[in-house]
């Protein structure tokens, strides 16, 4: 039994974040096509339960006198309505593709994002029947959702890097964002806070003026010392920010602080990925679990690491790191968060734990408890009236209902699969998200969802960035930026020691390779006129010479970036910024313009043609 207000244990601290005003308002982009009039005319009987967190694959509601969980079931490509008392499925709707997040509006409508189909589904539940009654097109892999008090749907698109507002009446409006928006939380009627899985920023969006009011930078530098002697000044960046929660007068953001090593001067060479040791400082951990606190009054963010809380204007002074005890592994894949009073709950993928932190937005307190849950916790929600947390463990297909006052009385609600997953693939997915590095890193730490963390890491061969994996591995040998591995087995054999990991046995490696090879590329959709023009330019500008159909020729080329490097596939290109092996270009426009004459024949393109080419590249 864990007392409700017992003491904490692990969390996080960090130093100075920089807060900056956006130099120019981000322009409103071309609005997507207005949705057809909604067919959701019947009132829905769902009543939302507010967990004070951003959307996730799980939402809680009341249906008559019963409490229910709405599950966006990725593996079964369905939305389930599950009774929390006995686990009975009260309603279900299947989709053509895997759902992302689900949310219930105040008027009882349920919204489910379908990233692969570039759409958001609207559903109602009336007289015991769950039914789809409308869809909204939001081009660019829609994921995170919110609904305002005036029933405006707010959608963040990961691939499109946009925030789209869809009112009940009138045309939608779309705002450009920094890359990889993964969570959105409303802060009052006119403001949305957006977390980014990569890019190390948090966006504050003015919904009334349709602009990004400011971006808060979550990039710092950390002084490292031997004893009291500083020996290094190390950059660090926030990654894995996948959820937000309202906590007092602040927004809490579970994330991870990564130390990729100094790469600005292009001279850092290490034995691994990142500074495994720093000039005599042993045990320096590149990844640390963290929780950021963003004040709604515009104050600088604070960050908690382990037992310290450091304000923005201070620099952290580190003398090595102490490894986490084996029974308390760090939460390096936080996937969802919810709040109950002064308790913050974080679902941690990879270590299969629900972490409970007590305190308010100042983060002055630490970890109160950690609760073991079934494999693959991807979402958590809290029913404050019942004082219970509900966790959806996707891998094990179990809903856990956990009394916060006494977690020992948790009950498990298993859900049978309509579409059972292949056992080898499932084992590979588990390995992909399991700690393997000396600091607890998993494959998913640098390749979240098969993508890229957006960082450039020091390595034995100089600065290198993790490439996107999804849709890029089959028939694309050799592997690695230097093309030094003829097979994925050989590449993993090189990667394991650089992570400080033990050699991976074949019985573990084979399922892992099966899983990453099967990671799907972005779904294809019909091209519009601008994108078709860009496709023609892709051929005429000789891009297709090395990237036929967006793939790879399997060869190394010198395009003026400091050597010869393997030609990568262009699948999911819009989600892979920055670009080139060392991340020297932040945008696709920079790639095209600054390599003109060295990579393809884009030097003759007009500005309009460059825009068309970019539009096509972003569809790959």
VEXDREN-2710 file (C-alpha; in Angstrom, 1 decimal):
% VEXDREN-2710
k/r/px/py/pz
1/UNK/0.0/0.0/0.0
2/UNK/1.3/3.4/-1.0
3/UNK/0.0/6.3/1.2
4/UNK/-1.7/9.0/-0.9
5/UNK/0.6/11.8/0.2
6/UNK/3.7/9.7/0.7
7/UNK/7.1/11.0/-0.2
8/UNK/8.4/11.0/-3.8
9/UNK/11.7/9.6/-5.2
10/UNK/12.8/10.2/-8.8
11/UNK/12.0/13.1/-11.2
12/UNK/14.2/15.7/-12.7
13/UNK/16.0/19.1/-12.8
14/UNK/17.7/21.2/-15.4
15/UNK/19.0/24.6/-16.1
16/UNK/18.4/27.7/-18.1
17/UNK/15.8/27.6/-20.8
18/UNK/15.5/30.5/-23.1
19/UNK/12.2/32.1/-23.8
20/UNK/11.8/34.2/-27.0
21/UNK/9.1/36.1/-28.6
22/UNK/8.4/34.9/-32.2
23/UNK/10.1/37.5/-34.4
24/UNK/7.3/37.5/-36.9
25/UNK/3.7/36.2/-36.5
26/UNK/3.5/32.8/-38.2
27/UNK/1.2/33.3/-41.2
28/UNK/-2.1/31.6/-41.5
29/UNK/-1.7/29.0/-44.3
30/UNK/-4.2/28.1/-46.9
31/UNK/-7.2/26.6/-45.0
32/UNK/-8.2/23.0/-45.7
33/UNK/-11.4/22.3/-47.5
34/UNK/-14.4/23.1/-45.3
35/UNK/-16.0/20.0/-44.0
36/UNK/-19.5/19.0/-45.1
37/UNK/-22.4/19.9/-42.7
38/UNK/-22.2/17.5/-39.7
39/UNK/-24.6/14.6/-39.7
40/UNK/-24.3/14.5/-35.9
41/UNK/-27.7/15.8/-35.3
42/UNK/-28.7/13.4/-32.5
43/UNK/-27.5/14.5/-29.0
44/UNK/-24.8/12.3/-27.7
45/UNK/-25.2/10.7/-24.2
46/UNK/-21.4/10.8/-23.4
47/UNK/-20.4/13.2/-20.6
48/UNK/-16.6/13.9/-20.6
49/UNK/-14.5/13.4/-17.5
50/UNK/-11.7/16.1/-17.5
51/UNK/-8.3/14.7/-16.7
52/UNK/-6.7/18.1/-17.3
53/UNK/-4.3/16.5/-19.8
54/UNK/-3.9/16.7/-23.5
55/UNK/-5.5/14.1/-25.8
56/UNK/-4.2/10.6/-26.0
57/UNK/-5.5/7.2/-27.2
58/UNK/-7.7/7.1/-24.0
59/UNK/-10.5/9.4/-22.8
60/UNK/-12.9/9.0/-19.9
61/UNK/-16.6/9.7/-19.9
62/UNK/-19.9/8.9/-18.2
63/UNK/-22.6/7.2/-20.1
64/UNK/-25.8/7.3/-18.1
65/UNK/-24.9/6.0/-14.6
66/UNK/-21.7/4.2/-15.9
67/UNK/-18.1/5.3/-16.2
68/UNK/-16.6/4.3/-19.5
69/UNK/-13.2/4.5/-21.3
70/UNK/-13.0/5.4/-24.9
71/UNK/-10.0/3.7/-26.5
72/UNK/-8.4/4.5/-29.8
73/UNK/-7.2/1.0/-30.4
74/UNK/-4.3/1.2/-32.8
75/UNK/-3.8/-2.6/-33.2
76/UNK/-7.5/-3.3/-34.0
77/UNK/-8.0/0.0/-35.9
78/UNK/-11.1/0.7/-33.9
79/UNK/-12.7/2.9/-31.2
80/UNK/-14.0/1.0/-28.2
81/UNK/-16.3/2.2/-25.5
82/UNK/-15.4/0.1/-22.4
83/UNK/-17.4/0.0/-19.1
84/UNK/-14.9/0.5/-16.3
85/UNK/-16.7/-1.6/-13.7
86/UNK/-16.7/-4.9/-15.5
87/UNK/-14.7/-4.3/-18.8
88/UNK/-17.8/-4.9/-21.0
89/UNK/-17.5/-3.3/-24.5
90/UNK/-20.6/-1.1/-24.9
91/UNK/-19.8/0.2/-28.4
92/UNK/-17.3/-0.2/-31.1
93/UNK/-16.5/1.4/-34.5
94/UNK/-13.9/0.1/-36.9
95/UNK/-11.8/2.3/-39.2
96/UNK/-9.8/1.8/-42.4
97/UNK/-6.6/2.7/-40.6
98/UNK/-5.1/2.9/-37.1
99/UNK/-6.5/5.7/-34.9
100/UNK/-4.3/8.2/-33.1
101/UNK/-6.0/10.1/-30.3
102/UNK/-9.5/10.4/-29.0
103/UNK/-11.3/13.2/-27.1
104/UNK/-14.8/13.9/-25.9
105/UNK/-16.3/17.4/-26.2
106/UNK/-18.5/19.0/-23.7
107/UNK/-21.6/18.3/-25.8
108/UNK/-20.7/14.6/-25.9
109/UNK/-19.3/14.2/-29.3
110/UNK/-16.2/12.0/-29.6
111/UNK/-13.4/12.9/-32.1
112/UNK/-10.8/10.4/-33.2
113/UNK/-7.7/11.3/-35.3
114/UNK/-6.8/9.0/-38.2
115/UNK/-3.2/10.1/-39.1
116/UNK/-2.8/7.7/-42.1
117/UNK/-6.1/9.0/-43.7
118/UNK/-5.5/12.7/-43.0
119/UNK/-8.8/13.0/-41.3
120/UNK/-10.6/13.4/-37.9
121/UNK/-13.7/11.3/-37.3
122/UNK/-16.7/12.6/-35.4
123/UNK/-18.9/10.2/-33.5
124/UNK/-21.9/10.2/-31.2
125/UNK/-23.3/7.6/-28.8
126/UNK/-27.0/7.7/-28.5
127/UNK/-29.4/5.0/-27.2
128/UNK/-26.5/2.6/-26.7
129/UNK/-25.3/2.9/-30.3
130/UNK/-21.9/4.4/-31.2
131/UNK/-21.9/5.8/-34.7
132/UNK/-19.8/7.8/-37.0
133/UNK/-21.5/10.9/-38.3
134/UNK/-18.9/13.1/-39.9
135/UNK/-15.2/13.5/-41.0
136/UNK/-13.0/16.5/-41.3
137/UNK/-10.0/16.6/-43.7
138/UNK/-6.8/17.9/-42.1
139/UNK/-3.9/17.2/-44.4
140/UNK/-0.6/16.3/-42.8
141/UNK/-1.0/13.3/-40.3
142/UNK/-3.4/14.7/-37.7
143/UNK/-2.8/13.4/-34.2
144/UNK/-3.5/15.6/-31.1
145/UNK/-6.9/17.0/-30.5
146/UNK/-8.7/19.6/-28.4
147/UNK/-12.2/21.2/-28.4
148/UNK/-12.9/24.8/-27.3
149/UNK/-15.9/25.9/-25.3
150/UNK/-17.5/27.2/-28.5
151/UNK/-17.2/23.7/-30.0
152/UNK/-14.3/24.5/-32.3
153/UNK/-12.2/21.4/-33.0
154/UNK/-8.4/22.0/-32.7
155/UNK/-6.1/19.6/-34.5
156/UNK/-2.3/19.3/-34.5
157/UNK/-0.8/17.6/-37.6
158/UNK/2.6/16.0/-37.1
159/UNK/3.6/15.8/-40.8
160/UNK/2.0/19.1/-41.8
161/UNK/3.4/21.0/-38.8
162/UNK/0.1/22.8/-38.4
163/UNK/-2.6/23.6/-36.0
164/UNK/-6.1/23.6/-37.6
165/UNK/-9.2/25.1/-36.1
166/UNK/-12.5/23.8/-37.4
167/UNK/-15.5/25.7/-36.1
168/UNK/-19.1/24.2/-36.1
169/UNK/-19.9/26.9/-38.7
170/UNK/-17.6/28.7/-41.0
171/UNK/-14.3/27.9/-42.7
172/UNK/-11.4/26.3/-41.0
173/UNK/-8.1/28.2/-40.3
174/UNK/-4.6/26.6/-40.3
175/UNK/-1.6/28.0/-38.5
176/UNK/2.0/26.9/-39.3
177/UNK/4.0/25.4/-36.4
178/UNK/7.5/24.2/-35.7
179/UNK/8.1/20.5/-36.6
180/UNK/6.5/17.5/-34.9
181/UNK/3.6/18.9/-32.9
182/UNK/2.5/16.0/-30.7
183/UNK/0.2/17.5/-28.0
184/UNK/-2.2/20.4/-27.7
185/UNK/-3.8/21.7/-24.5
186/UNK/-6.2/24.7/-24.2
187/UNK/-5.3/27.3/-21.7
188/UNK/-8.4/29.5/-21.5
189/UNK/-10.7/30.3/-24.4
190/UNK/-8.1/32.0/-26.6
191/UNK/-4.8/30.1/-26.1
192/UNK/-3.4/26.7/-27.0
193/UNK/-0.2/25.3/-25.7
194/UNK/1.5/22.9/-28.2
195/UNK/4.3/20.4/-27.3
196/UNK/6.7/19.2/-29.9
197/UNK/8.2/15.7/-29.8
198/UNK/11.4/17.1/-31.5
199/UNK/12.8/20.5/-32.0
200/UNK/13.1/21.4/-28.3
201/UNK/10.3/24.1/-28.2
202/UNK/6.9/24.7/-26.8
203/UNK/4.5/26.8/-28.9
204/UNK/2.0/29.3/-27.4
205/UNK/-0.8/29.8/-30.0
206/UNK/-3.2/32.7/-30.0
207/UNK/-6.4/31.1/-31.3
208/UNK/-8.2/34.4/-31.8
209/UNK/-5.5/36.1/-33.9
210/UNK/-4.5/32.8/-35.6
211/UNK/-0.8/33.2/-34.9
212/UNK/2.0/31.6/-32.8
213/UNK/2.3/34.3/-30.1
214/UNK/5.7/33.0/-28.8
215/UNK/7.9/29.9/-28.7
216/UNK/9.6/28.8/-25.6
217/UNK/13.0/27.2/-26.2
218/UNK/13.9/24.1/-24.3
219/UNK/17.5/24.0/-25.3
220/UNK/20.2/24.7/-22.7
221/UNK/23.9/24.3/-21.9
222/UNK/25.2/22.3/-19.0
223/UNK/28.6/23.0/-17.2
224/UNK/30.4/19.8/-16.4
225/UNK/33.1/19.5/-13.8
226/UNK/35.7/17.3/-12.2
227/UNK/35.3/18.2/-8.5
228/UNK/34.9/22.0/-8.6
229/UNK/36.8/22.5/-11.9
230/UNK/34.6/23.1/-14.9
231/UNK/35.9/21.0/-17.9
232/UNK/33.1/21.2/-20.5
233/UNK/30.0/23.2/-21.5
234/UNK/27.6/20.7/-23.0
235/UNK/24.5/21.4/-25.1
236/UNK/21.2/19.7/-24.1
237/UNK/17.8/19.5/-25.7
238/UNK/14.3/18.5/-24.8
239/UNK/12.8/15.6/-26.7
240/UNK/10.0/13.1/-26.3
241/UNK/7.5/15.8/-25.3
242/UNK/4.3/14.0/-26.1
243/UNK/1.8/15.3/-23.6
244/UNK/0.7/18.3/-21.5
245/UNK/-1.3/18.7/-18.3
246/UNK/-2.8/21.7/-16.5
247/UNK/-1.4/21.9/-13.0
248/UNK/-2.2/24.9/-10.9
249/UNK/-1.2/28.1/-12.8
250/UNK/1.3/26.2/-15.0
251/UNK/1.5/23.6/-17.7
252/UNK/3.4/20.4/-16.8
253/UNK/5.3/18.7/-19.7
254/UNK/6.9/15.3/-19.1
255/UNK/9.9/15.0/-21.5
256/UNK/13.5/13.9/-21.8
257/UNK/16.7/15.9/-21.8
258/UNK/19.2/14.6/-24.3
259/UNK/22.9/15.5/-24.4
260/UNK/24.0/14.8/-28.0
261/UNK/27.5/16.1/-27.7
262/UNK/29.1/19.2/-29.1
263/UNK/28.8/19.3/-32.8
264/UNK/28.9/23.0/-33.7
265/UNK/32.5/23.0/-34.8
266/UNK/32.2/19.6/-36.5
267/UNK/35.2/18.3/-34.6
268/UNK/33.7/16.1/-31.9
269/UNK/34.5/12.4/-32.2
270/UNK/33.4/10.0/-29.5
271/UNK/33.3/6.2/-29.1
272/UNK/29.5/6.3/-28.9
273/UNK/26.5/8.4/-29.8
274/UNK/26.7/11.4/-27.5
275/UNK/29.2/12.2/-24.7
276/UNK/29.4/8.9/-22.9
277/UNK/32.2/10.4/-20.9
278/UNK/33.4/14.0/-20.8
279/UNK/37.1/14.6/-20.3
280/UNK/37.5/12.4/-17.2
281/UNK/34.0/12.6/-16.0
282/UNK/32.7/9.0/-16.0
283/UNK/29.0/8.0/-15.9
284/UNK/27.8/11.0/-17.8
285/UNK/24.3/10.1/-18.9
286/UNK/23.1/11.5/-22.3
287/UNK/19.4/11.0/-21.5
288/UNK/17.6/12.2/-18.4
289/UNK/13.9/12.0/-17.6
290/UNK/12.5/15.5/-16.9
291/UNK/9.3/17.4/-16.2
292/UNK/9.1/21.0/-17.4
293/UNK/6.8/23.6/-15.8
294/UNK/5.6/26.4/-18.1
295/UNK/4.1/29.4/-16.3
296/UNK/0.9/30.7/-17.9
297/UNK/2.0/34.3/-17.0
298/UNK/4.9/34.2/-19.4
299/UNK/7.5/33.5/-16.8
300/UNK/10.5/31.5/-17.8
301/UNK/10.1/27.7/-17.6
302/UNK/11.5/25.6/-14.8
303/UNK/12.7/22.0/-15.1
304/UNK/13.0/19.2/-12.6
305/UNK/15.7/16.4/-13.0
306/UNK/16.1/13.8/-10.3
307/UNK/16.0/15.9/-7.0
308/UNK/16.7/19.4/-8.3
309/UNK/14.6/22.2/-9.6
310/UNK/16.5/24.8/-11.6
311/UNK/15.0/28.1/-12.9
312/UNK/15.6/29.4/-16.4
313/UNK/18.3/31.9/-15.6
314/UNK/20.6/29.4/-13.8
315/UNK/23.1/27.0/-15.3
316/UNK/23.3/23.5/-14.0
317/UNK/26.7/22.4/-12.7
318/UNK/27.2/18.6/-13.0
319/UNK/29.8/16.3/-11.6
320/UNK/29.0/13.1/-13.4
321/UNK/25.8/11.2/-13.1
322/UNK/24.7/8.3/-10.9
323/UNK/23.0/5.4/-12.6
324/UNK/19.3/4.8/-11.7
325/UNK/18.9/1.7/-9.5
326/UNK/17.8/-1.4/-11.5
327/UNK/14.4/-1.4/-9.7
328/UNK/13.8/2.3/-10.5
329/UNK/14.7/2.8/-14.2
330/UNK/14.3/6.3/-15.7
331/UNK/11.2/7.2/-17.6
332/UNK/12.7/8.0/-21.0
333/UNK/9.6/7.4/-23.1
334/UNK/6.8/9.4/-21.4
335/UNK/3.7/9.0/-23.5
336/UNK/0.8/10.5/-21.6
337/UNK/0.0/12.5/-18.5
338/UNK/-3.0/13.4/-16.3
339/UNK/-3.7/15.4/-13.1
340/UNK/-5.7/14.8/-10.0
341/UNK/-5.5/17.8/-7.7
342/UNK/-1.8/18.1/-6.9
343/UNK/-0.9/14.6/-8.3
344/UNK/0.6/14.3/-11.7
345/UNK/0.5/10.9/-13.3
346/UNK/2.8/9.9/-16.2
347/UNK/2.5/6.8/-18.3
348/UNK/6.0/5.5/-19.1
349/UNK/6.5/3.3/-22.2
350/UNK/9.4/0.9/-22.1
351/UNK/9.6/0.5/-18.4
352/UNK/5.9/-0.3/-18.0
353/UNK/5.3/2.0/-15.0
354/UNK/2.9/4.7/-14.0
355/UNK/4.8/7.4/-12.1
356/UNK/3.0/9.6/-9.6
357/UNK/4.4/13.0/-8.7
358/UNK/2.9/15.3/-6.1
359/UNK/3.2/19.0/-5.9
360/UNK/1.9/21.9/-8.0
361/UNK/3.2/23.7/-11.0
362/UNK/6.4/24.8/-9.2
363/UNK/7.5/21.1/-9.1
364/UNK/9.0/21.5/-5.7
365/UNK/8.1/17.9/-4.8
366/UNK/9.4/14.7/-6.3
367/UNK/8.2/11.2/-7.2
368/UNK/5.6/9.8/-4.8
369/UNK/5.1/6.4/-6.2
370/UNK/5.7/4.2/-9.2
371/UNK/3.2/1.5/-10.1
372/UNK/3.9/-1.5/-12.4
373/UNK/1.4/-1.8/-15.2
374/UNK/1.0/-4.3/-18.1
375/UNK/3.3/-3.9/-21.1
376/UNK/3.0/-0.9/-23.4
377/UNK/1.3/1.9/-21.4
378/UNK/0.5/4.6/-24.0
379/UNK/-2.2/6.5/-22.2
380/UNK/-3.4/7.6/-18.8
381/UNK/-6.5/9.4/-17.6
382/UNK/-7.8/10.3/-14.2
383/UNK/-11.3/10.3/-12.8
384/UNK/-10.9/12.9/-10.0
385/UNK/-14.3/12.1/-8.4
386/UNK/-13.4/8.4/-8.0
387/UNK/-9.7/9.2/-7.3
388/UNK/-8.7/6.6/-9.8
389/UNK/-6.2/6.5/-12.7
390/UNK/-7.0/4.5/-15.8
391/UNK/-4.1/3.2/-17.9
392/UNK/-4.3/1.8/-21.4
393/UNK/-1.5/-0.8/-22.0
394/UNK/-1.6/-1.3/-25.8
395/UNK/1.0/-4.1/-26.0
396/UNK/-0.7/-6.3/-23.4
397/UNK/-4.2/-5.0/-24.4
398/UNK/-5.2/-4.3/-20.8
399/UNK/-7.0/-1.4/-19.1
400/UNK/-5.8/-0.9/-15.6
401/UNK/-8.1/0.9/-13.1
402/UNK/-5.8/2.1/-10.2
403/UNK/-7.1/3.7/-7.0
404/UNK/-4.6/6.4/-6.3
405/UNK/-5.0/6.1/-2.5
406/UNK/-4.2/2.4/-2.6
407/UNK/-2.8/1.1/-5.9
408/UNK/-2.6/-2.4/-4.5
409/UNK/-6.3/-2.7/-5.2
410/UNK/-5.9/-2.0/-9.0
411/UNK/-8.0/-4.2/-11.2
412/UNK/-7.1/-5.3/-14.8
413/UNK/-9.6/-5.3/-17.7
414/UNK/-8.2/-7.4/-20.5
415/UNK/-9.5/-6.7/-24.1
416/UNK/-9.4/-9.5/-26.7
417/UNK/-8.0/-8.5/-30.1
418/UNK/-10.1/-8.7/-33.2
419/UNK/-7.0/-8.6/-35.3
420/UNK/-4.3/-10.5/-33.3
421/UNK/-0.8/-9.3/-34.1
422/UNK/2.0/-11.6/-35.4
423/UNK/4.0/-12.8/-32.4
424/UNK/7.4/-12.0/-34.0
425/UNK/6.3/-8.5/-34.9
426/UNK/4.9/-8.0/-31.3
427/UNK/8.2/-9.1/-29.8
428/UNK/10.1/-6.7/-32.0
429/UNK/7.9/-3.8/-31.0
430/UNK/8.5/-4.6/-27.4
431/UNK/12.3/-4.7/-28.0
432/UNK/12.2/-1.4/-29.9
433/UNK/10.7/0.3/-26.9
434/UNK/12.8/-1.5/-24.2
435/UNK/15.8/0.1/-22.5
436/UNK/19.0/-1.2/-24.1
437/UNK/21.5/1.7/-23.7
438/UNK/23.7/2.2/-20.7
439/UNK/21.6/5.2/-19.7
440/UNK/18.2/3.5/-20.4
441/UNK/17.8/4.6/-24.0
442/UNK/15.7/2.5/-26.3
443/UNK/15.6/2.4/-30.1
444/UNK/12.5/4.6/-29.8
445/UNK/14.5/7.2/-27.9
446/UNK/16.3/8.3/-31.1
447/UNK/13.6/7.0/-33.5
448/UNK/10.2/7.8/-31.9
449/UNK/7.4/6.1/-33.8
450/UNK/10.1/5.0/-36.4
451/UNK/11.0/8.7/-37.0
452/UNK/13.8/10.9/-35.9
453/UNK/14.5/12.8/-32.7
454/UNK/15.6/15.8/-34.7
455/UNK/19.0/16.0/-33.0
456/UNK/22.5/15.7/-34.4
457/UNK/24.7/13.4/-32.3
458/UNK/28.5/13.4/-31.9
459/UNK/29.7/10.0/-33.1
460/UNK/32.9/8.1/-34.0
461/UNK/32.6/9.6/-37.5
462/UNK/31.6/13.1/-36.6
463/UNK/28.2/14.7/-36.3
464/UNK/25.3/12.4/-37.5
465/UNK/21.6/12.6/-37.1
466/UNK/19.3/9.6/-36.7
467/UNK/17.4/9.0/-39.9
468/UNK/13.8/8.1/-40.2
469/UNK/13.2/4.3/-40.2
470/UNK/9.5/4.0/-41.2
471/UNK/9.2/2.9/-44.8
472/UNK/12.9/3.4/-45.4
473/UNK/14.5/0.1/-44.7
474/UNK/13.3/-2.6/-47.1
475/UNK/15.5/-2.8/-50.2
476/UNK/17.6/0.2/-49.2
477/UNK/20.9/-1.5/-48.2
478/UNK/23.6/-0.5/-47.4
479/UNK/22.8/1.0/-44.1
480/UNK/24.2/3.9/-42.1
481/UNK/25.2/7.4/-43.4
482/UNK/28.5/6.0/-44.5
483/UNK/26.9/2.9/-46.1
484/UNK/29.2/0.7/-44.1
485/UNK/26.7/-2.0/-43.2
486/UNK/25.5/-4.4/-45.9
487/UNK/22.7/-5.7/-43.7
488/UNK/20.6/-4.5/-40.8
489/UNK/22.1/-7.2/-38.6
490/UNK/25.6/-5.7/-39.3
491/UNK/24.3/-2.2/-38.6
492/UNK/22.8/-3.2/-35.3
493/UNK/26.0/-4.9/-34.4
494/UNK/27.8/-1.5/-34.9
495/UNK/25.1/0.4/-33.0
496/UNK/24.9/-1.6/-29.8
497/UNK/28.4/-0.9/-28.5
498/UNK/28.0/2.8/-29.3
499/UNK/24.9/2.9/-27.0
500/UNK/26.9/1.1/-24.3
501/UNK/24.5/-1.8/-24.8
502/UNK/25.2/-5.5/-24.5
503/UNK/25.4/-7.5/-27.8
504/UNK/21.9/-8.4/-28.9
505/UNK/21.2/-12.2/-29.4
506/UNK/19.9/-13.3/-32.7
507/UNK/16.6/-14.4/-31.1
508/UNK/16.0/-10.8/-30.0
509/UNK/17.5/-9.1/-33.1
510/UNK/15.4/-11.0/-35.6
511/UNK/12.0/-9.8/-34.3
512/UNK/13.4/-6.3/-33.9
513/UNK/14.4/-6.2/-37.5
514/UNK/11.0/-7.7/-38.6
515/UNK/9.3/-4.9/-36.7
516/UNK/11.4/-1.9/-38.0
517/UNK/11.2/-3.2/-41.6
518/UNK/7.4/-3.4/-41.3
519/UNK/7.1/0.2/-40.0
520/UNK/4.8/1.8/-42.6
521/UNK/5.6/4.9/-44.6
522/UNK/3.1/7.8/-44.7
523/UNK/-0.1/6.8/-46.5
524/UNK/-0.3/8.1/-50.0
525/UNK/-3.1/10.3/-51.1
526/UNK/-4.0/12.0/-54.5
527/UNK/-1.8/14.9/-55.3
528/UNK/-3.2/18.4/-55.9
529/UNK/-2.2/20.6/-58.8
530/UNK/0.8/22.1/-57.1
531/UNK/2.1/18.8/-55.9
532/UNK/1.8/17.3/-59.4
533/UNK/3.8/20.2/-60.8
534/UNK/6.4/19.4/-58.1
535/UNK/6.5/15.8/-59.1
536/UNK/7.4/16.7/-62.7
537/UNK/10.1/19.1/-61.4
538/UNK/11.4/16.3/-59.2
539/UNK/12.3/14.4/-62.4
540/UNK/13.4/17.4/-64.5
541/UNK/15.7/18.7/-61.8
542/UNK/17.3/15.3/-61.7
543/UNK/16.3/14.5/-58.1
544/UNK/14.9/11.1/-59.4
545/UNK/18.4/10.1/-60.6
546/UNK/19.4/9.2/-57.1
547/UNK/15.9/9.0/-55.5
548/UNK/13.7/7.2/-58.0
549/UNK/10.2/7.3/-56.7
550/UNK/11.5/8.9/-53.6
551/UNK/13.8/5.9/-52.8
552/UNK/17.5/5.4/-52.9
553/UNK/20.2/4.3/-55.5
554/UNK/22.1/2.6/-52.7
555/UNK/25.3/4.6/-53.5
556/UNK/27.4/7.2/-51.7
557/UNK/27.7/10.7/-53.2
558/UNK/29.6/13.9/-52.4
559/UNK/27.2/16.8/-52.6
560/UNK/29.5/19.3/-50.9
561/UNK/28.7/18.4/-47.3
562/UNK/32.2/17.2/-46.2
563/UNK/32.5/13.8/-47.8
564/UNK/30.6/11.0/-49.5
565/UNK/27.5/9.8/-47.8
566/UNK/24.8/7.2/-48.5
567/UNK/21.7/8.3/-50.4
568/UNK/18.8/8.0/-48.0
569/UNK/15.2/7.2/-48.9
570/UNK/13.0/10.3/-48.9
571/UNK/10.0/8.5/-47.2
572/UNK/8.4/10.8/-44.5
573/UNK/10.8/13.6/-45.5
574/UNK/8.6/16.3/-43.9
575/UNK/9.1/14.6/-40.5
576/UNK/12.9/14.3/-40.8
577/UNK/14.2/17.9/-40.2
578/UNK/17.0/18.9/-40.0
579/UNK/18.4/17.7/-43.2
580/UNK/21.6/16.0/-44.5
581/UNK/23.7/13.7/-42.5
582/UNK/24.8/16.4/-40.1
583/UNK/21.6/18.4/-39.9
584/UNK/23.1/21.5/-41.5
585/UNK/19.9/22.5/-43.2
586/UNK/16.8/23.3/-41.2
587/UNK/14.3/23.4/-44.1
588/UNK/13.7/21.7/-47.4
589/UNK/14.1/25.1/-49.1
590/UNK/17.6/25.4/-47.7
591/UNK/18.4/22.0/-49.0
592/UNK/17.3/22.8/-52.5
593/UNK/18.8/26.3/-52.7
594/UNK/22.1/25.8/-50.9
595/UNK/23.0/22.5/-52.8
596/UNK/22.0/23.9/-56.2
597/UNK/24.5/22.7/-58.8
598/UNK/25.9/20.1/-56.4
599/UNK/22.8/17.9/-55.9
600/UNK/20.6/17.5/-58.9
601/UNK/19.9/20.4/-61.2
602/UNK/17.7/22.7/-59.1
603/UNK/19.8/25.8/-59.7
604/UNK/17.6/26.9/-62.6
605/UNK/14.3/26.7/-60.6
606/UNK/12.2/29.8/-60.0
607/UNK/10.9/30.5/-56.5
608/UNK/7.4/29.2/-57.5
609/UNK/9.0/26.1/-58.8
610/UNK/10.9/25.6/-55.6
611/UNK/7.6/25.9/-53.7
612/UNK/6.0/23.3/-56.0
613/UNK/9.0/20.9/-55.5
614/UNK/8.8/21.3/-51.8
615/UNK/5.0/20.6/-51.8
616/UNK/5.7/17.3/-53.6
617/UNK/8.6/16.3/-51.3
618/UNK/6.3/16.8/-48.3
619/UNK/3.9/14.2/-49.7
620/UNK/6.6/11.4/-49.8
END
